[in-house]
Amino acid sequence: MTKLRLIFMGTPDFAVPVLDAFLQAGDEIVAVYSQPPRPAGRGQKLTPSPVQAFAEGHGLPVRHPVSLKTPEAQADFAALKADAVIVVAYGLLLPKPILDAPKFGCFNLHASLLPRWRGAAPIQRALMAGDAETGVCAMQMDIGLDTGPVLLRETVKIGPRMTVSELHDELARIGAPLMLRAVHDFADGKIAPQPQATEGVTYAAKLSRDDGRIDWTKSAVEIDRLVRALNPGVGTVFELNGERIKLLACEPVSATGMPGTMIDDAGTVACGTGALRLLKLQRPSKSPVAIADFLRGLPLPQGTSLLGTRLG
């Protein structure tokens, strides 16, 4: 396997196993690009991204330019004379001069079975949509949004109770060796990229707080998928007595009633179709608690309506 001179571009923890795989393979990582440190925690202390923390812990130089569109940034990038660029959830679009700079091009690990779920939130959108399967694709990048040809792909079944954390970790686990094999096989002339299908294209739009607002008129199955897809992360919320209550875990049950109404005293709420048993919730400025503890502090007797006013 040819040893490569690489630039790595990534930010979240999903990208760390890929960087580690290339390091373990003996490739030369000449620079790591990551998003700048962001305020985090109660003290809002500037905190480096997981990729930056990992890279610095292994003695790798880290860069975090605000933009890659300036001539200066592009000249600095080209001066590294990389054989290839590995991109995993970096957070900035790469302009054409960046894409054209490395010898073999730029390669991206994308967490979906392209062309389904191109875009920013493929793992969450697959769960929200109730997809039976998803996967990872190692692709060669072009100027479009996840439109480049695919080198290798691997499929993962989505279990009926799988959470976003579980799916994220499984895709990261299989993605690292897949990306390593794809880039090296391409550099060694063993595989050729294949164009994506023109049918079945969907887009995984960036998530916002609006996505997590619970609509009790939807089916219990839909709401359950939403909760499993957005926690942790954007989170799922409903309003009760002026409080924003986070719903962290639930499960569908066979029951009916007026949507948004508690149908027993144990935390079961009717939905547009079916019902949900609430399992874990969090009040503002409080710790997450199981439903029994929640009800001791804030009872939700049968007949209580959860149809609050629009959240601000």
C-alpha positions as CSV (number, residue, x, y, z in Angstrom):
1,M,0.0,0.0,0.0
2,T,1.5,3.3,-1.1
3,K,2.1,5.8,1.7
4,L,0.4,9.1,1.0
5,R,1.0,12.7,1.9
6,L,-2.3,13.9,3.2
7,I,-4.3,16.8,4.4
8,F,-7.2,15.9,6.8
9,M,-10.2,18.2,7.1
10,G,-12.8,17.4,9.8
11,T,-14.5,18.7,12.9
12,P,-16.8,16.5,15.0
13,D,-16.1,13.2,16.8
14,F,-17.5,11.3,13.8
15,A,-14.3,12.3,11.9
16,V,-11.8,11.2,14.5
17,P,-11.8,7.4,13.7
18,V,-11.0,8.2,10.1
19,L,-8.0,10.5,11.0
20,D,-6.8,7.8,13.4
21,A,-7.1,5.1,10.6
22,F,-4.8,7.0,8.3
23,L,-2.3,7.7,11.1
24,Q,-2.2,4.0,12.0
25,A,-1.6,3.1,8.4
26,G,1.6,5.2,8.4
27,D,0.4,8.0,6.0
28,E,2.0,11.4,6.5
29,I,-0.6,13.9,7.7
30,V,1.0,17.3,6.8
31,A,-1.9,19.4,8.2
32,V,-5.3,19.1,9.8
33,Y,-8.0,21.6,9.0
34,S,-10.8,22.0,11.6
35,Q,-13.4,24.5,12.6
36,P,-12.2,27.0,15.2
37,P,-12.7,26.5,18.9
38,R,-16.2,27.3,20.0
39,P,-17.7,28.4,23.4
40,A,-18.9,25.3,25.3
41,G,-20.3,24.4,28.7
42,R,-21.7,26.6,31.4
43,G,-18.6,28.8,31.5
44,Q,-18.6,29.2,27.7
45,K,-14.9,28.4,27.6
46,L,-13.4,28.2,24.1
47,T,-13.2,24.5,23.4
48,P,-11.3,22.8,20.4
49,S,-13.2,20.5,18.2
50,P,-12.8,16.7,18.7
51,V,-10.6,16.6,15.6
52,Q,-8.4,19.4,16.7
53,A,-8.0,17.9,20.2
54,F,-7.1,14.5,18.7
55,A,-4.7,16.0,16.2
56,E,-2.8,18.1,18.7
57,G,-2.6,15.1,21.0
58,H,-0.7,13.3,18.3
59,G,1.5,16.3,17.4
60,L,-0.2,17.2,14.2
61,P,-0.3,20.8,13.0
62,V,-3.9,22.2,13.0
63,R,-5.3,25.1,10.9
64,H,-8.7,26.6,11.2
65,P,-9.2,29.4,8.5
66,V,-12.5,31.2,8.6
67,S,-12.7,30.8,4.8
68,L,-11.0,28.9,2.0
69,K,-12.0,31.4,-0.7
70,T,-9.2,33.8,-0.3
71,P,-6.1,33.6,-2.5
72,E,-3.9,33.5,0.6
73,A,-5.8,30.5,2.1
74,Q,-5.7,28.7,-1.3
75,A,-1.9,29.4,-1.7
76,D,-1.2,28.1,1.8
77,F,-3.2,24.9,1.0
78,A,-1.5,24.3,-2.3
79,A,1.9,24.8,-0.8
80,L,1.4,21.6,1.3
81,K,1.7,19.6,-1.9
82,A,-0.6,16.8,-0.7
83,D,-1.3,13.6,-2.6
84,A,-4.9,13.7,-1.4
85,V,-7.3,15.4,0.9
86,I,-9.5,13.5,3.3
87,V,-12.7,15.3,4.3
88,V,-15.1,14.2,7.0
89,A,-17.8,16.6,8.2
90,Y,-15.5,19.6,8.0
91,G,-18.1,22.3,7.9
92,L,-16.9,24.5,5.0
93,L,-17.6,24.1,1.3
94,L,-14.4,23.5,-0.7
95,P,-13.9,25.9,-3.7
96,K,-12.6,24.6,-6.9
97,P,-8.9,25.7,-6.4
98,I,-8.9,23.6,-3.2
99,L,-10.5,20.6,-4.9
100,D,-7.9,20.8,-7.7
101,A,-4.8,21.3,-5.5
102,P,-4.0,17.7,-4.4
103,K,-2.5,15.1,-6.8
104,F,-5.3,12.6,-6.5
105,G,-8.1,15.0,-5.5
106,C,-10.3,15.3,-2.4
107,F,-12.2,12.5,-0.9
108,N,-15.2,12.6,1.4
109,L,-16.8,10.1,3.8
110,H,-20.5,10.7,3.7
111,A,-22.9,9.1,6.2
112,S,-25.6,8.0,3.8
113,L,-26.2,5.8,0.8
114,L,-25.8,8.4,-1.9
115,P,-27.7,9.9,-3.7
116,R,-30.1,9.6,-0.7
117,W,-29.6,12.2,1.9
118,R,-27.0,14.6,0.4
119,G,-26.3,17.4,2.8
120,A,-25.7,18.4,6.4
121,A,-27.7,15.9,8.5
122,P,-28.0,12.5,6.8
123,I,-27.9,10.4,10.0
124,Q,-30.8,12.3,11.6
125,R,-32.8,12.6,8.5
126,A,-32.6,8.8,7.8
127,L,-34.0,8.1,11.3
128,M,-36.7,10.7,11.0
129,A,-37.9,9.3,7.7
130,G,-38.0,5.8,9.0
131,D,-35.5,4.4,6.5
132,A,-34.9,0.7,6.9
133,E,-31.2,1.1,6.1
134,T,-28.5,3.7,5.6
135,G,-24.7,3.5,5.3
136,V,-21.5,5.3,4.4
137,C,-20.0,6.3,1.0
138,A,-16.4,7.0,0.3
139,M,-16.6,9.5,-2.6
140,Q,-14.4,11.7,-4.8
141,M,-15.5,15.3,-4.3
142,D,-16.6,17.7,-7.0
143,I,-17.9,21.3,-6.8
144,G,-21.5,20.1,-6.1
145,L,-23.1,19.2,-2.7
146,D,-22.3,15.5,-2.2
147,T,-22.6,14.9,-5.9
148,G,-19.3,13.4,-6.7
149,P,-18.7,9.8,-7.9
150,V,-18.5,7.0,-5.3
151,L,-15.6,4.7,-4.7
152,L,-16.9,2.3,-2.1
153,R,-20.1,2.0,0.0
154,E,-21.3,-0.1,2.9
155,T,-24.8,-0.6,4.2
156,V,-26.2,-0.6,7.8
157,K,-29.6,-1.8,8.8
158,I,-31.5,0.6,11.0
159,G,-33.0,-1.2,14.0
160,P,-36.5,-0.4,15.1
161,R,-35.3,1.2,18.4
162,M,-32.0,2.5,17.2
163,T,-31.0,6.0,18.4
164,V,-29.0,8.6,16.6
165,S,-26.0,8.0,19.0
166,E,-26.0,4.2,18.2
167,L,-26.3,4.8,14.4
168,H,-23.6,7.5,14.5
169,D,-21.2,5.2,16.3
170,E,-21.8,2.3,13.9
171,L,-21.4,4.4,10.8
172,A,-18.1,5.9,12.3
173,R,-16.9,2.4,13.0
174,I,-17.4,1.1,9.5
175,G,-16.5,4.3,7.8
176,A,-12.9,4.6,8.9
177,P,-11.6,1.3,7.3
178,L,-13.8,1.9,4.3
179,M,-12.3,5.4,3.7
180,L,-8.8,4.1,4.2
181,R,-9.2,1.3,1.7
182,A,-11.0,3.5,-0.9
183,V,-8.3,6.3,-1.0
184,H,-5.4,3.9,-1.1
185,D,-7.0,1.6,-3.7
186,F,-7.7,4.7,-5.8
187,A,-4.2,5.9,-5.5
188,D,-2.9,2.5,-6.4
189,G,-5.2,2.3,-9.5
190,K,-7.2,-0.6,-8.1
191,I,-10.7,1.0,-8.2
192,A,-12.4,3.7,-10.3
193,P,-15.1,6.1,-9.0
194,Q,-18.7,5.4,-10.2
195,P,-21.2,8.2,-10.9
196,Q,-24.1,8.5,-8.5
197,A,-27.6,7.5,-9.7
198,T,-29.7,10.3,-11.0
199,E,-32.8,9.0,-9.4
200,G,-33.6,8.8,-5.7
201,V,-31.9,12.1,-4.8
202,T,-32.9,13.5,-1.4
203,Y,-31.5,16.3,0.7
204,A,-30.7,16.2,4.4
205,A,-31.2,19.9,5.3
206,K,-29.4,21.3,8.3
207,L,-31.3,20.9,11.5
208,S,-32.8,23.7,13.4
209,R,-34.7,24.1,16.7
210,D,-38.0,24.1,14.7
211,D,-37.3,20.5,13.7
212,G,-37.5,19.4,17.4
213,R,-40.9,20.9,18.2
214,I,-43.3,18.0,18.9
215,D,-46.6,18.0,17.1
216,W,-48.9,15.6,19.0
217,T,-51.2,15.4,16.0
218,K,-48.6,13.3,14.2
219,S,-48.5,9.6,14.7
220,A,-46.7,8.0,17.7
221,V,-44.3,6.3,15.3
222,E,-43.3,9.6,13.7
223,I,-42.8,11.3,17.0
224,D,-40.8,8.4,18.4
225,R,-38.5,8.5,15.4
226,L,-38.1,12.2,15.9
227,V,-37.1,11.8,19.5
228,R,-34.6,9.0,18.7
229,A,-33.1,11.1,15.9
230,L,-32.7,14.5,17.6
231,N,-31.5,13.5,21.1
232,P,-28.7,14.3,21.8
233,G,-28.4,17.3,19.5
234,V,-31.2,19.7,18.6
235,G,-33.5,18.0,21.0
236,T,-37.3,17.5,21.0
237,V,-39.5,19.8,23.1
238,F,-43.1,20.6,24.0
239,E,-44.6,23.4,26.1
240,L,-46.4,22.8,29.3
241,N,-47.6,25.7,31.6
242,G,-45.1,28.0,29.9
243,E,-42.1,25.7,30.4
244,R,-40.2,24.1,27.5
245,I,-40.1,20.4,28.4
246,K,-37.5,18.2,26.7
247,L,-38.6,14.8,25.7
248,L,-35.5,12.6,25.7
249,A,-36.9,9.1,25.4
250,C,-40.3,7.4,24.7
251,E,-41.9,4.4,23.2
252,P,-45.0,3.8,21.1
253,V,-47.9,1.9,22.7
254,S,-51.3,0.6,21.5
255,A,-53.8,3.2,22.8
256,T,-55.9,6.0,21.5
257,G,-57.3,9.3,22.6
258,M,-57.4,13.0,21.9
259,P,-54.0,14.0,20.4
260,G,-51.8,15.7,23.0
261,T,-53.9,14.5,26.0
262,M,-52.6,12.3,28.8
263,I,-54.7,9.1,28.8
264,D,-53.5,7.8,32.1
265,D,-51.6,9.0,35.2
266,A,-48.4,7.2,34.3
267,G,-47.1,9.3,31.5
268,T,-48.9,8.1,28.4
269,V,-50.0,10.7,25.8
270,A,-52.3,10.2,22.8
271,C,-51.0,11.1,19.4
272,G,-52.6,11.6,16.0
273,T,-52.4,7.8,15.6
274,G,-51.5,5.6,18.6
275,A,-49.9,6.9,21.8
276,L,-46.5,7.4,23.4
277,R,-45.3,6.3,26.8
278,L,-43.0,9.1,28.0
279,L,-39.8,7.6,29.5
280,K,-37.3,10.4,30.1
281,L,-37.8,14.2,30.3
282,Q,-36.1,17.3,31.4
283,R,-37.5,20.6,32.8
284,P,-35.6,23.9,32.2
285,S,-32.4,24.1,34.4
286,K,-33.0,20.6,35.7
287,S,-31.3,17.3,35.2
288,P,-32.9,14.7,32.9
289,V,-35.1,12.2,34.9
290,A,-37.1,9.1,34.4
291,I,-40.9,9.5,34.0
292,A,-41.6,8.4,37.6
293,D,-39.3,11.0,39.1
294,F,-40.7,13.6,36.7
295,L,-44.3,13.0,37.7
296,R,-43.4,13.3,41.4
297,G,-42.3,16.9,40.7
298,L,-44.9,17.7,38.0
299,P,-47.9,15.4,37.9
300,L,-49.6,14.9,34.6
301,P,-52.9,13.4,35.5
302,Q,-55.2,11.8,33.0
303,G,-56.9,14.5,30.9
304,T,-54.0,16.9,31.0
305,S,-53.4,18.6,27.7
306,L,-49.9,19.0,26.3
307,L,-51.1,21.2,23.4
308,G,-49.3,24.4,24.5
309,T,-49.0,27.6,22.6
310,R,-46.4,28.0,19.9
311,L,-42.9,27.8,21.3
312,G,-40.7,30.9,20.9
